[in-house]
Amino acid sequence: MLKQPRAVWAVAFACVIAFMGIGLVDPILKSIASQLDATPSQVSLMFTSYMAIMGIAMLVTGVVSSRIGAKRTLLSGLVLIIIFAALAGASDSVSAIVAFRAGWGLGNALFVATALATIVMSAKGSTGQAIILFEAALGIGIASGPLIGGVLGEQSWRAPFFGVSVLMVIALVGTAVFLPSTPPTGRRTSLADPFKALTHKPLLVVAVTAIFYNIGFFTILAAGPFALPELGIIQIGWVYFGWGLLVAFVSVVVAPIVQRAIGTVPAILATLVLFTADLAIMGIFADHPTVVIVGIIASGAFIGSNNTLITEAVMGAAPVERPVASAAYSFVRFTGGAVGPYVALRLFGSEAAPHVHAPFWFGAIMVAIGVAVLAAGARTVAATTHHEETEQQEAEAVLVGDLD
């Protein structure tokens, strides 16, 4: 799996930088709220605008890449991230940062959806191994984002935004140099294709499950820092660094083992149940910082497992091109990413009179609904994932036979 073309590593490195943007603002949320005189719910809009535009833009990623090619789409996304991250760092109000984070989300949409399809198509080995590479890049980016945000945020809340912009320039150069030209191939997709893909019940079930799962995911990101008022910027950065390390480790090492042992759908259900319990415990003991810290870090294991398992389920859940399936799934799931932070921090209230338990209970209830949705459609989804797993096992058996 590690013997990949340079193009795959170049795109994977760019993915690491792109996913830094998700957790980068966590350590500086309280600092931005304080210095720009904003409420927690106003600050949460930095997540909401980013994820909402990212989800909507996912609908056009296939349309764009099928007309200008994967490489140009990737480079366009990177350029947008460079520009809007720098503009966010230069802003003087929360509303301006929220607006520029939306532009950042557009760039991320063009890049991320195309990057997953590019890695799957370019990597050596099975689709599952390619997805693990992608999820490893995601995990490393998510892990390093809060730490870099904390280190740079100690100097100024603006520094993390400028830092991402500089790192993205490096990613842009690497992608431009190492990724071969990728002219458009196959048919040109339309805006209607992702919606048509969602008419396939297995994909729809997984996507709706992902809405509620992502609400819990981004509740952890948004509400966690405000539930730890005594921690400084760098300390919050370390907490989310530990969380991100678990995301990376479990997505790459543990999730495939669990998947082989009990199957994709049972593994997703078990992980979601554990994630629900984790959020519920944080809801009960939200006024105990140690419990919140342990709960945040532990959630990385459940998020890492689900990221890998659900992505694999999506790739086999509908008889459509992988970029179309990815766009449809991402459009739906990022709805959860947009809703979660805003509602969670509205429930939190203000730092002067916080309702610290409410966001975590909200997250737990939402993930529990996701469990119910997947359980109801488990047979339908399991039929498609079982077919994918059988094909992969047969391919590996043929390879082993050839080697023998």
N, C-alpha and C positions, 0 to 999 in steps of 0.2 A: 504493500500500500504506500510505502514511503518512496518508492522509485517512480516518481511522477515527472512528467515533462516540466521544463522551466515555466511554461505558460501557466500551468496549474498552480505552482508555488507563487507566481506573481499575482494571480487573482486572489489566492488565499491570503497573501499578505495584505492586499488592499482590503479584503473582507475584515481582517483584524482591525484595521484602522477605522473602517466604516462602522463596525459594531462598537467601537469605543464610544461613539456618540450617544449610545443608549444610556450607559451608566455614567458618562462623564459629568453630567450636571448634578448627580446625586449629592456629592459632598458639598457643593456650593449652593444648594437650594435655599438653605437657611440664610446664607450670606447674601444671596441676591434679594431674598425677601426683606432682610433687614436694611441693606444699603439702598434699595430702590423703593422702600416703603410699600411693600406689597403683602397681600395676605397669602396663606398657603394655597388656597384654591386658585388665586391668580397665577402663582408660580407654577402650579400644576399644568396650566395651559401650555407650558413649554413642551410637556410630554404630549398633550392632546393635539396641538396643532401639528407637531412632528409626525405622530402616528396616524392621524386622520388623513393628512395629505399623502402620506406614504401609502396608506391603504387604497385611497382613490386612484393614485397614480399607478398602482400595480395593474390597473385595468388597461393602461396604455403601454406598459413595458413591452408586451409581446408585439403590439402594433408597431412600435418604434423599432425594436430589434429585428423584426422580420423584414423591415424596409431598409435599414441602414447597416445591419449586421451587428453581431454581439460586441465586437471590439469598440466600435464607435459609440454604441449605447453605454458601455462601461465607462469610457472616457468622458462622455457627456455628463454622466452622473457624478463622476469624481470632480469635474470642473465646477458643477453646481454646489457640491458640498464645500469645496475650497472657498468659493465666493461667499456663501451664506453663513458659514461658520465664522469667517472673518468679520462679516457685517454684524453678526450677533455679538461678537466680542467688542465691537466699537459702539454698541448701542447704549443709550442712557435711560431707557425705560423698559419695564417688563413687556409692555405691549409691542415694542419694537423687536425685542428678543423673540417673543411668541411668533411674530410675523416672519422673521428670518429663520426661525426653526422650521416653519412650514416649508420654506424654500429648500432648507436642508433635507427635509423629509422627501421632497420631490427628487432630489439628487440621489438620496439613498434608495428610493424605489427603483429608479432606473438602473442603479448599480446592483443592488442585492438580488433582485429577481433574475437578472441576466447572469450574475455571477454564479448562482446555484446551477442554472442550466448549463453554463459554460464548463464548470467543474465536472458536472455529471457527464457531459459529452466528451470532455477532453481527457479525463483521468483514466489511468490504467486500472484494471480490476473491475469489480462489480459495482452496480449502482449503490448498494449499501455502503461499500467502502468509500465511494466518492462523497456520499452524504455525511459520513463520519468525518472526512476531511473538512467539509464545509462547516459542520457543527463544531469541530475543534477550533477553526478560525473564529467562529462566532463566540465560543467560550473564552478564548484567549482575549479577544477584543472586549468582551463584557467584563472580564476579570481585570484587565489592565486599565480600562476606562476610568473606574472610580479612583484607582490609586493615582493615576496621572492627574485626574481632576483634583484629587486631594493635595498632591504635591504642588501643582501649579496654583491651585486655589488658595494656598497659604500666602502666595504673593499678591494675588488679586483674583477676584471672581472672573475677570476678563481673560486671564491667561489660559485657562483650559480651552476656550473657544479658539484663540489664536494658535494654540498648540495643535489642535486637530487640523486646522487649516494647513499648517506647515507639514505635518505628517502625511496629509492627503496629497500634497505636492510630490512627496517621495513615492507614494503609491501610484500616482498618475504617471510618473516617469517610468517606474517599473513595469506597469501594465502596457504602456506604449512601446517599450523596448522589447519585452519578452513575449508578449502575446502576439502570435502571428495574425496576419490579416484574416478577418472572418467575414467575407462577403455574405449577403443575404442568401439563404438557401431554403428550399421548400416553399410551401404556400405562404402568402401574406395573411396573417391573422387579422381579425376584425375586433372591434370593441365588444361585439356580441358574444365572441367565443368564450370568455370566462364565465358569462352568465349561462351559456348553454352547458358548459362543463358542470356547473352547479346543479343542473337538472339530474345528474347521475347521483342517485341516493347515497352511495358510499362516500363520495367526496363531500356531499352536503352535510352528512352526519359528522364527519371528521372536522369540517370547517366550523360548524356551529359549536361543536365541543370546544374548538380552539378559541372561539370568542370568549367563552366563560373562563377558560383556562388562562387566557391572556389578561383578563380583568384581574385575576389573582396575581399573576406575574407582575403587572405594572403597579398594583397596589403595594407590593413589597418594595418596589423601587421608589415610589412617590411618598408613601406614608412612613416608611422606615426612618429616614433622617429626622422627621418631626417628632417621632416617638422617642428619640434619643436626644433630648434637649441639652444634656450635660456634655455631650461629645462634641469635640471641635472638628474642623474640616478634615484634617489629616486622619483623625481617629475614625470618622465615618468612612473615609476612603479605604482604610484597612479592613473595616468590617465588610464592605462590599467587594473588596479584593478577595477575601476568603470565600465569600459567596460565589464570586465568579470562578475561582479555582475549582470549586465543586461542580459548577456548571460544566466547565471544560472537561474535567476528569470523568465525571459520570457519563456525559454524552459520548465520549470516545471509548472508554474502557468498560464501564458497567452496563450501560444500556444494551449493547449488542449481546452481552452474556445473558442478561435477563430475557431479552427477546428470544434467543435460541432456546432458553430453558422452558418458557411458558407460552410463547407466542406474542405477537405484536399487540393485539387488542387486550388480552388479559394484563399485559405489562403496563399499557397505558392506563387502564382502569385502576390497577393497584397503585400506580404512582399518583394518580389524581386523588385517590382516597387519602393517601399519606399527606399530600399537599394540603388537602382540606383540613386534616387533623392539625397540621403544623400551623396553619392560619388561625384555627380555632383556639389553639393553646396560646398563641400570641394575643388573640382577642381577650382571653380570660386574664392573662398576666401582663397586659400591655403597660401597666405602671411599674413593672419590674424590668429595668434596663438589661439585666443579664439574660433574662428569658427572651427578650426581643432580639438581642444580638445573636443568641444561639439559634433562634427561630429563623432569622434572616439568612444566616450562613447555611443552616440545614436545608432551607428551601432551594438552595442552589442545586442540591442533589436531585430533587424532584423536577425542577425546571430543566436541568440538563438531560435527564432521562426522557422527559416528554418532548423536548425539542427534537431529539433524534428519532424517537419512535413515531411521533405524529408526522414529521416530515417524510419518513419512509412510507407511512400509510398513505399519505397524500399522493406520492409518486405512483402508487399502484391502484389508487381508488377510482380513477376514471379513465376510460379508453380514449384519451386525448393526448396531444403532445405535452411533454413535460413542462415547457415554458407556460403553456396555457393553464395546466393544472396548478402550477406554482402561483401564477397571477391570480387565479380564482380564489385559491386558498388564502393567499396573503391579503387580498382585498377584504375578505370576511374577517380573518383573525385580527387584523390591525384595527378593526372597529372596536374590539375589546381593549386593545392597547390604548385607543383614544379615550374611551369612556372611563376605564378604570381609575386613572390618576385623578381626574377631575371630580368624579363622584366621591372617591375615597377621601380626598382632602376637603370637599364640601362637608362631608360628615364629620371630619376632624374639627372643623370650626376654626377658631383663631388660636394663636399661641398664648394669648392672655387667658382664654377660657377653653382649653382643648377637651375634646371628647376622644381621648386617645385609643379607647377600645373599639370604637365604631368602624374605622377603616378596615381593620383585620377581620371583624365579623362579616362585614360586607364582602371582602375577598373570599372568605370561607364559604359563604352562602352561594356566591357565583360559581366557584369551582365545583361545589356539590351539585349544582344544576348541570354543569358540564358532565359530571359522572352519570347523572340520570339520562342525559341525551345519548351518550355513547353506549350505555347499557341497553337502552331501548333499541338502538340500531346495531348492536354488537354482531349479530349473525350476518347482516349484510356486509359490514366492513370486514369481518373476519374472512368471508369467502374470497374477497379480492386480495387481502394480505396473504392468505394461505397460498393462493395461486402464485403470487410474486415470490414468496419464500420457497415454494417448490421449484420454480424456474431457476432461482438463484442456486439452490442446492444441486440441481441437475447440472448447471453450468460448472459449478465448482468440482463436481464429480468427474465430468468430462475432462476438465483441466488436469486434475490429479491423475486420471488415466493416461492422458497424453504425456505427462511428466514421467510416469512409470514406464 
